[in-house]
């Protein structure tokens, strides 16, 4: 059997490891379909965050209205 440069399960040489690390670091920015997918994902995320923000603003508005209403009610008088 022919081996591919490694004998007996020896670890990869440092030069090979460096080349692999450099290749991973030099991944190009997505282009073509990958870019379209990234833009669609960003748009979806932005829409979800906008909906969440609007829901929170709605909850805040309801809270403020309830707070105003409770302040208009006469406070319970305490008798000694």
Secondary structure, 3 states (H helix, E strand, C coil): CCCCCCCCCCCCCHHHHHHHHHHHHCCCCCCCHHHHHHHHHHHHHHHHHHHHHHHHHHHHHHHHHHHHHHHHCCCCCCCC
